[in-house]
Amino acid sequence: MVKLNKKHFLYIVIALVLAIVLIVIVNLADEKTPKEQIKDQLTNFLAKASKSSGDKLSTGLIKSKRLESFFAPRCKFQIGVSSFSGTYTPVQISSNSMRYRTLFKRVKFAAHDIEVSIISPETAQADFTGSINALTKRGKSIDDYKELSCKLRLNEGKWLIYSVSIREILKK
C-alpha cells in the first residue's frame, strides 16, 4: 500500500474539487433557457407529427404515441376547422394523429419565426407561423401557412401544450 504524505493528499483534494467545479460549470452552460426549451419542444413535436414517404405503419404508430408526451391532460384546439377544433386528451390527440396520417403519402409540419413569451414561471405562449407541405394519397399537393399560437404549462420540468389556436393578424 502506498502511503500519501500531506502534500500529495492536498494536491489530490484540490484536483478533485477543480474537477467537480468544472463539471458543474459545464452542466450549467448546457442548461437551456425556458424559451429555448419551448422552441425545442415545438420543433420536436412537429417532427414527430410529420410523415415521410418511407414511413411504415409501425413508424407512424410510434410517432403518434410519442405525441402524447407533448400535451397537457386537456388541450383545447381552436383552429377554424370544426373536425379539428375541441378539447382533447393526449390519447385522443395521438389517435387522431394516426387516423390523419393514413390520408397522406407524406406530410411535413414546420414552425417558423417562433416568438416565446414567458407569462409566469409555469406558463408561456409561443406564437409562430406554422407550415404544412403534404401530398395526399390521392395525389393532391398541399402547401399552406397559418399564424398559430400555443399556450404551454410547465409540468414536472417539461413544457406541455394546453391550447392551440389560429392567430388573427389582420382583418379587413
BELTA-V449720 format. One record per residue. N is the residue number from 1. RES is the residue in one letter. PHI is phi as a letter, one per 20 degrees, with the letter a starting at -180 (none if undefined). NEAR is the number of other ideal C-beta (glycine too) atoms within 8 Angstrom. Layout:
N/RES/PHI/NEAR, N/RES/PHI/NEAR
This chain:
1/M/none/2, 2/V/e/3, 3/K/e/4, 4/L/e/7, 5/N/e/6, 6/K/f/6, 7/K/f/6, 8/H/f/8, 9/F/f/9, 10/L/f/8, 11/Y/f/8, 12/I/f/9, 13/V/f/8, 14/I/f/8, 15/A/f/8, 16/L/f/8, 17/V/f/8, 18/L/f/8, 19/A/f/8, 20/I/f/8, 21/V/f/8, 22/L/f/8, 23/I/f/8, 24/V/f/8, 25/I/f/8, 26/V/f/8, 27/N/f/8, 28/L/f/7, 29/A/f/6, 30/D/e/6, 31/E/f/6, 32/K/e/7, 33/T/f/6, 34/P/g/11, 35/K/f/9, 36/E/f/8, 37/Q/f/10, 38/I/f/14, 39/K/g/11, 40/D/f/9, 41/Q/g/13, 42/L/f/13, 43/T/f/9, 44/N/f/9, 45/F/g/11, 46/L/f/12, 47/A/f/7, 48/K/f/10, 49/A/f/10, 50/S/f/9, 51/K/c/11, 52/S/e/7, 53/S/f/7, 54/G/e/4, 55/D/f/9, 56/K/e/6, 57/L/g/5, 58/S/f/6, 59/T/f/8, 60/G/f/13, 61/L/f/9, 62/I/f/8, 63/K/f/14, 64/S/f/12, 65/K/f/8, 66/R/f/8, 67/L/f/15, 68/E/g/10, 69/S/f/7, 70/F/e/11, 71/F/d/14, 72/A/f/10, 73/P/g/5, 74/R/c/8, 75/C/c/14, 76/K/e/10, 77/F/d/12, 78/Q/c/9, 79/I/c/11, 80/G/n/5, 81/V/d/6, 82/S/g/4, 83/S/f/4, 84/F/d/7, 85/S/f/9, 86/G/q/6, 87/T/d/6, 88/Y/c/11, 89/T/e/9, 90/P/g/14, 91/V/f/7, 92/Q/f/8, 93/I/f/13, 94/S/f/12, 95/S/f/9, 96/N/f/9, 97/S/g/12, 98/M/f/11, 99/R/f/7, 100/Y/f/8, 101/R/f/13, 102/T/f/8, 103/L/e/6, 104/F/c/12, 105/K/f/6, 106/R/b/9, 107/V/b/13, 108/K/c/10, 109/F/d/10, 110/A/b/8, 111/A/c/12, 112/H/c/8, 113/D/l/5, 114/I/f/11, 115/E/d/7, 116/V/d/11, 117/S/d/8, 118/I/e/9, 119/I/f/6, 120/S/b/5, 121/P/g/4, 122/E/d/5, 123/T/c/10, 124/A/b/14, 125/Q/c/11, 126/A/d/14, 127/D/d/10, 128/F/a/13, 129/T/e/10, 130/G/e/13, 131/S/c/11, 132/I/c/11, 133/N/c/8, 134/A/b/11, 135/L/c/11, 136/T/f/11, 137/K/f/7, 138/R/e/4, 139/G/n/6, 140/K/e/6, 141/S/e/7, 142/I/c/10, 143/D/b/7, 144/D/b/6, 145/Y/c/7, 146/K/c/8, 147/E/e/12, 148/L/c/14, 149/S/c/12, 150/C/d/11, 151/K/d/11, 152/L/c/14, 153/R/c/10, 154/L/f/12, 155/N/c/8, 156/E/l/3, 157/G/n/4, 158/K/c/8, 159/W/e/12, 160/L/d/11, 161/I/f/14, 162/Y/c/11, 163/S/b/11, 164/V/c/12, 165/S/b/10, 166/I/e/10, 167/R/e/8, 168/E/e/6, 169/I/e/4, 170/L/c/4, 171/K/c/3, 172/K/e/2
